[in-house]
């Protein structure tokens, strides 16, 4: 046993190394600052961070990773819908279930009530009301599945097999559901679940829906519907009367090729995702383009086949550590990408402190001047 001392030293060294590794925490890497518009323009939107798998949110020691190694493979596969509520990001993974990213507890888990009667087959979209009630649209199950503030199953709307619900938003005492199979928005009574009426399938053919895919309400109660067939965003009042259309098919700014998610800020500006352009375009109340954002796919701030967008004013505190000094954030913008290494992307809308920003009218004038220069350049022989 003349080598016992050497073996003991090696074992002790290994033990110390193991303990040290066990105490090492996973630290989320801070992304480089990316702004839109880029310099020399005045920044309006800062890219903050992204989430794809468990390593992006959970702070685990090496020991825990060693013990529960299989858990480390958890990732969001193909996200579409996204919503934030009470310190959590809820992400619809169309190839799995609803993933829950808890920003407070720093955990990666799945929607608790999505089992048994609440089992989801293909969750596409999710919306959450102020009281925490969650509405998940599942076109394969053929229902809008409802979960309470504690993520437990409550009930479901619609008859399986008779339609294709792809998005649902509650407003006052009604539930508005985009039915892509029939090219309309179905309205249910929230309390009874009874179908009341539908919109977008009657009246002037010029204003009818074709393939509605995403819904959003503004603060005044107007409904915005992304129509993938028309390549436009249609605006209706809550009773279904047509109000306005934004965009048209094309490959220039202000046009759409594959429009998907929509959201509105408190000023009534419309944010519209386009999966073909890998960007988000922002329009004012009158439907005029203000700006667009989204970097090259694969880079910080880049989008790759983006799907849904959510605007949130209540959970900014969880992301303040990512803000560049002097940039004052007003709200969060979260955009899902269905491919790439950055599946759930978080941005902040704000302004640089102490700088004078152009008004919306100034921005519109700049856009028109740029378009005029582009048209003139195209006509020059």
C-alpha positions as CSV (number, residue, x, y, z in Angstrom):
1,X,0.0,0.0,0.0
2,X,2.9,2.3,-0.6
3,X,0.8,4.3,-3.1
4,X,-2.0,4.8,-0.7
5,X,-1.0,8.4,0.0
6,X,-0.9,9.2,-3.7
7,X,-4.3,7.6,-4.3
8,X,-5.7,9.6,-1.4
9,X,-4.3,12.8,-2.8
10,X,-5.8,12.1,-6.2
11,X,-9.2,11.2,-4.6
12,X,-9.1,14.4,-2.6
13,X,-8.2,16.4,-5.6
14,X,-11.0,14.8,-7.6
15,X,-13.5,15.5,-4.8
16,X,-12.5,19.1,-4.5
17,X,-12.9,19.5,-8.3
18,X,-16.3,17.8,-8.3
19,X,-17.5,20.0,-5.4
20,X,-16.2,23.1,-7.2
21,X,-18.0,22.1,-10.4
22,X,-21.1,21.3,-8.4
23,X,-21.1,24.9,-7.1
24,X,-20.7,26.4,-10.5
25,X,-23.9,28.0,-11.8
26,X,-25.0,28.2,-15.4
27,X,-24.8,31.9,-16.3
28,X,-26.9,33.1,-19.2
29,X,-24.7,34.9,-21.7
30,X,-25.4,38.5,-22.3
31,X,-26.1,39.2,-25.9
32,X,-24.4,42.1,-27.7
33,X,-26.5,45.3,-27.9
34,X,-28.5,45.4,-31.1
35,X,-30.8,48.3,-31.9
36,X,-33.4,49.1,-34.5
37,X,-33.1,51.2,-36.4
38,X,-29.3,50.7,-36.4
39,X,-26.9,53.7,-36.0
40,X,-26.8,56.4,-37.0
41,X,-30.6,56.3,-36.6
42,X,-32.1,57.0,-33.2
43,X,-32.8,53.6,-31.4
44,X,-36.4,52.6,-30.8
45,X,-36.1,48.9,-30.2
46,X,-33.4,47.0,-28.4
47,X,-32.9,43.3,-28.7
48,X,-32.5,41.8,-25.2
49,X,-32.2,38.0,-25.2
50,X,-33.7,34.8,-26.4
51,X,-34.9,31.4,-25.0
52,X,-34.7,28.1,-26.8
53,X,-34.1,25.5,-24.1
54,X,-33.8,24.8,-20.4
55,X,-30.2,26.1,-20.3
56,X,-31.4,29.6,-21.3
57,X,-33.5,30.0,-18.1
58,X,-32.6,27.5,-15.4
59,X,-29.6,28.2,-13.1
60,X,-28.3,24.7,-12.3
61,X,-25.1,23.5,-10.7
62,X,-22.9,21.0,-12.5
63,X,-23.9,18.4,-9.9
64,X,-27.6,18.9,-10.7
65,X,-26.9,18.7,-14.4
66,X,-25.1,15.4,-13.7
67,X,-27.9,13.9,-11.6
68,X,-30.8,15.0,-13.9
69,X,-28.9,15.0,-17.2
70,X,-31.9,13.9,-19.3
71,X,-33.8,17.1,-18.3
72,X,-31.1,19.1,-20.0
73,X,-32.3,18.1,-23.4
74,X,-35.6,20.0,-23.0
75,X,-36.0,22.5,-25.8
76,X,-38.8,24.4,-27.6
77,X,-39.1,22.6,-30.9
78,X,-41.4,24.6,-33.1
79,X,-43.0,27.5,-31.3
80,X,-45.9,29.6,-32.6
81,X,-48.1,31.3,-30.1
82,X,-46.7,33.3,-27.1
83,X,-48.1,35.2,-24.2
84,X,-46.8,36.7,-20.9
85,X,-48.5,36.8,-17.6
86,X,-47.4,37.2,-14.0
87,X,-43.7,36.6,-14.6
88,X,-44.1,33.7,-17.0
89,X,-43.8,33.3,-20.7
90,X,-46.2,30.7,-22.2
91,X,-45.1,29.3,-25.5
92,X,-47.2,27.0,-27.8
93,X,-44.9,24.3,-29.2
94,X,-46.9,22.9,-32.1
95,X,-44.9,19.6,-31.9
96,X,-45.4,19.2,-28.1
97,X,-47.4,21.2,-25.7
98,X,-47.4,24.6,-24.0
99,X,-44.0,25.4,-22.5
100,X,-43.9,27.6,-19.4
101,X,-40.8,29.8,-18.8
102,X,-41.0,31.0,-15.2
103,X,-38.9,34.2,-15.1
104,X,-39.1,34.5,-11.3
105,X,-38.4,30.8,-10.4
106,X,-36.1,30.4,-13.4
107,X,-37.6,27.1,-14.4
108,X,-38.5,25.4,-17.7
109,X,-41.7,23.3,-17.5
110,X,-44.9,22.4,-19.2
111,X,-48.5,23.5,-18.7
112,X,-49.8,21.5,-15.8
113,X,-53.4,21.1,-16.9
114,X,-52.6,19.9,-20.4
115,X,-53.3,16.2,-19.5
116,X,-56.4,14.1,-19.4
117,X,-59.4,16.3,-20.4
118,X,-57.0,19.2,-21.0
119,X,-54.6,17.2,-23.3
120,X,-53.4,19.3,-26.2
121,X,-52.7,17.7,-29.7
122,X,-51.3,20.7,-31.5
123,X,-51.3,24.0,-29.5
124,X,-50.9,26.8,-32.0
125,X,-51.9,30.0,-30.2
126,X,-52.5,31.2,-26.7
127,X,-54.0,34.4,-25.2
128,X,-54.3,35.3,-21.6
129,X,-56.8,37.6,-19.9
130,X,-56.0,39.9,-17.0
131,X,-57.2,37.3,-14.4
132,X,-54.9,34.6,-15.8
133,X,-57.4,32.6,-17.8
134,X,-55.6,31.0,-20.8
135,X,-57.2,30.2,-24.2
136,X,-55.2,27.7,-26.2
137,X,-56.3,27.1,-29.9
138,X,-55.7,23.5,-31.0
139,X,-56.8,22.8,-34.7
140,X,-56.0,19.1,-34.4
141,X,-58.1,18.7,-31.3
142,X,-60.6,21.0,-32.9
143,X,-61.3,23.1,-29.9
144,X,-60.2,26.1,-27.9
145,X,-59.0,24.7,-24.6
146,X,-59.3,26.9,-21.5
147,X,-57.0,26.8,-18.4
148,X,-57.4,28.8,-15.2
149,X,-54.9,31.1,-13.5
150,X,-53.2,28.1,-11.9
151,X,-52.8,26.4,-15.3
152,X,-55.5,23.8,-14.6
153,X,-58.0,22.7,-17.2
154,X,-61.4,24.4,-17.1
155,X,-63.4,23.7,-20.3
156,X,-63.3,23.7,-24.1
157,X,-65.1,25.6,-26.8
158,X,-66.3,24.2,-30.1
159,X,-67.1,20.8,-31.6
160,X,-64.2,18.7,-32.7
161,X,-64.1,17.9,-36.4
162,X,-66.3,20.7,-37.5
163,X,-63.8,23.6,-37.8
164,X,-60.1,24.6,-37.5
165,X,-59.6,27.0,-34.6
166,X,-56.1,28.7,-34.9
167,X,-56.4,31.7,-32.6
168,X,-58.8,32.9,-29.9
169,X,-59.1,36.1,-27.9
170,X,-61.6,36.9,-25.2
171,X,-63.1,40.4,-25.2
172,X,-65.7,41.5,-22.7
173,X,-68.3,38.6,-22.6
174,X,-67.3,37.0,-25.9
175,X,-64.7,34.8,-27.3
176,X,-63.5,35.5,-30.9
177,X,-62.0,32.5,-32.7
178,X,-60.2,32.5,-36.1
179,X,-61.5,29.5,-38.1
180,X,-59.2,28.9,-41.0
181,X,-61.2,26.0,-42.4
182,X,-64.2,28.2,-43.1
183,X,-62.5,31.6,-43.6
184,X,-64.2,33.4,-40.8
185,X,-64.1,34.5,-37.1
186,X,-66.6,32.6,-34.9
187,X,-67.9,34.4,-31.8
188,X,-68.9,32.4,-28.7
189,X,-70.6,33.5,-25.5
190,X,-67.9,33.2,-22.8
191,X,-70.1,32.0,-20.1
192,X,-72.3,29.4,-21.8
193,X,-69.9,28.4,-24.7
194,X,-72.8,28.9,-27.2
195,X,-71.9,30.0,-30.7
196,X,-73.4,33.4,-31.3
197,X,-72.5,34.5,-34.8
198,X,-69.6,34.9,-37.2
199,X,-67.9,37.7,-39.0
200,X,-65.9,38.1,-42.2
201,X,-68.0,35.7,-44.3
202,X,-70.8,38.0,-45.4
203,X,-71.3,41.4,-47.0
204,X,-69.1,42.9,-49.7
205,X,-66.7,40.2,-51.1
206,X,-63.9,42.8,-51.1
207,X,-63.9,42.8,-47.3
208,X,-64.5,39.1,-46.6
209,X,-61.9,36.9,-44.9
210,X,-60.1,34.2,-46.7
211,X,-57.6,32.4,-44.4
212,X,-57.7,34.1,-41.0
213,X,-54.8,33.0,-38.8
214,X,-54.2,35.5,-35.9
215,X,-56.3,37.9,-33.9
216,X,-55.7,40.9,-31.6
217,X,-57.8,43.7,-30.0
218,X,-56.7,47.2,-29.5
219,X,-57.6,49.3,-26.5
220,X,-60.7,50.7,-28.1
221,X,-62.2,47.3,-28.8
222,X,-61.4,47.0,-32.5
223,X,-60.5,43.5,-33.8
224,X,-57.5,43.0,-36.1
225,X,-57.4,39.8,-38.1
226,X,-54.3,38.6,-40.0
227,X,-55.5,37.0,-43.3
228,X,-52.9,34.8,-44.9
229,X,-55.0,34.4,-48.0
230,X,-55.4,38.1,-48.6
231,X,-51.9,39.0,-47.3
232,X,-53.5,41.8,-45.3
233,X,-54.5,42.7,-41.8
234,X,-58.2,43.4,-41.6
235,X,-59.8,45.6,-39.0
236,X,-63.4,45.1,-37.7
237,X,-65.5,46.5,-34.9
238,X,-66.5,44.0,-32.2
239,X,-69.7,43.2,-34.1
240,X,-68.0,42.4,-37.3
241,X,-68.4,45.6,-39.3
242,X,-65.4,46.2,-41.6
243,X,-63.3,49.2,-40.8
244,X,-59.9,49.2,-42.5
245,X,-57.3,47.0,-44.2
246,X,-53.5,47.3,-43.8
247,X,-50.9,46.2,-46.3
248,X,-51.2,44.2,-49.5
249,X,-49.3,41.4,-51.2
250,X,-45.8,42.5,-52.3
251,X,-42.2,42.6,-51.4
252,X,-41.7,46.2,-50.5
253,X,-42.0,47.8,-47.0
254,X,-45.7,48.1,-46.1
255,X,-46.5,45.0,-48.0
256,X,-46.9,41.3,-46.9
257,X,-45.9,37.9,-48.3
258,X,-46.6,35.6,-45.3
259,X,-48.3,37.7,-42.6
260,X,-48.8,35.9,-39.3
261,X,-48.9,37.3,-35.7
262,X,-50.3,40.7,-34.8
263,X,-50.3,42.8,-31.7
264,X,-51.1,46.4,-30.7
265,X,-49.5,48.8,-28.3
266,X,-51.4,51.3,-26.1
267,X,-51.0,54.0,-28.7
268,X,-52.8,51.8,-31.3
269,X,-49.8,51.0,-33.4
270,X,-50.0,47.7,-35.2
271,X,-47.2,45.2,-35.1
272,X,-47.4,42.6,-37.8
273,X,-45.1,39.6,-38.3
274,X,-44.1,38.4,-41.8
275,X,-42.5,35.0,-42.0
276,X,-41.3,35.5,-45.5
277,X,-39.4,38.8,-44.8
278,X,-38.2,37.6,-41.3
279,X,-39.3,40.8,-39.8
280,X,-41.9,42.8,-37.9
281,X,-43.5,45.9,-39.5
282,X,-45.1,48.6,-37.4
283,X,-48.0,50.7,-38.7
284,X,-49.8,53.6,-37.2
285,X,-53.6,53.8,-36.6
286,X,-54.2,54.8,-40.2
287,X,-52.3,51.8,-41.5
288,X,-49.2,53.7,-42.6
289,X,-45.8,52.1,-42.1
290,X,-43.6,53.6,-39.4
291,X,-40.7,51.2,-39.3
292,X,-39.6,47.5,-39.4
293,X,-37.2,45.4,-37.3
294,X,-35.5,42.1,-37.4
295,X,-31.8,41.3,-38.1
296,X,-30.4,38.5,-40.3
297,X,-31.4,35.0,-39.1
298,X,-28.9,33.5,-36.7
299,X,-27.6,36.8,-35.4
300,X,-28.7,38.6,-32.2
301,X,-32.1,40.2,-33.0
302,X,-32.5,38.0,-36.0
303,X,-35.8,36.2,-36.8
304,X,-36.1,32.9,-38.7
305,X,-39.6,32.1,-39.9
306,X,-41.2,34.3,-37.2
307,X,-44.7,33.4,-36.2
308,X,-46.3,35.3,-33.3
309,X,-45.8,38.5,-31.4
310,X,-46.8,39.7,-28.0
311,X,-46.6,43.1,-26.4
312,X,-46.3,43.3,-22.6
313,X,-46.1,46.2,-20.2
314,X,-46.1,44.2,-16.9
315,X,-43.0,42.1,-16.9
316,X,-40.2,44.5,-17.9
317,X,-38.5,44.2,-14.6
318,X,-37.2,40.7,-15.5
319,X,-35.2,42.1,-18.4
320,X,-33.8,45.4,-17.1
321,X,-30.4,43.8,-16.7
322,X,-30.1,43.5,-20.5
323,X,-30.8,47.2,-21.2
324,X,-28.0,49.4,-22.4
325,X,-27.2,52.3,-20.2
326,X,-29.3,55.3,-21.2
327,X,-31.9,53.3,-23.0
328,X,-35.3,53.8,-21.3
329,X,-37.6,50.9,-22.1
330,X,-41.4,51.3,-22.2
331,X,-42.6,47.8,-22.9
332,X,-41.5,44.4,-24.1
333,X,-42.0,42.8,-27.5
334,X,-41.7,39.0,-27.7
335,X,-41.5,37.3,-31.1
336,X,-41.3,33.5,-31.8
337,X,-39.1,32.0,-34.5
338,X,-40.0,28.5,-35.7
339,X,-36.4,27.7,-36.8
340,X,-32.9,28.6,-35.7
341,X,-31.1,28.8,-32.4
342,X,-33.3,31.7,-31.0
343,X,-36.8,30.5,-30.7
344,X,-38.3,33.1,-28.3
345,X,-36.9,36.5,-28.9
346,X,-37.3,39.4,-26.4
347,X,-37.0,43.0,-27.4
348,X,-37.8,46.3,-25.7
349,X,-39.4,49.4,-27.1
350,X,-38.1,52.7,-25.8
351,X,-35.8,55.6,-26.4
352,X,-32.4,57.0,-25.6
353,X,-32.5,59.4,-22.7
354,X,-31.9,63.0,-23.5
355,X,-32.3,62.7,-27.3
356,X,-34.9,64.4,-29.5
357,X,-36.9,61.9,-31.5
358,X,-38.9,62.6,-34.7
359,X,-42.7,62.5,-34.5
360,X,-44.7,59.8,-36.4
361,X,-45.4,62.5,-39.0
362,X,-41.7,63.0,-39.4
363,X,-41.1,59.3,-39.8
364,X,-43.9,59.0,-42.4
365,X,-42.3,61.9,-44.3
366,X,-38.9,60.3,-44.3
367,X,-40.4,57.0,-45.6
368,X,-42.2,58.8,-48.4
369,X,-39.0,60.6,-49.4
370,X,-37.1,57.4,-49.4
371,X,-39.7,55.7,-51.6
372,X,-39.6,58.6,-54.0
373,X,-35.9,58.3,-54.3
374,X,-36.2,54.6,-54.9
375,X,-38.8,55.1,-57.6
376,X,-36.7,57.8,-59.3
377,X,-33.7,55.5,-59.3
378,X,-35.7,52.7,-60.9
379,X,-36.8,55.0,-63.7
380,X,-33.3,56.3,-64.4
381,X,-32.0,54.5,-67.6
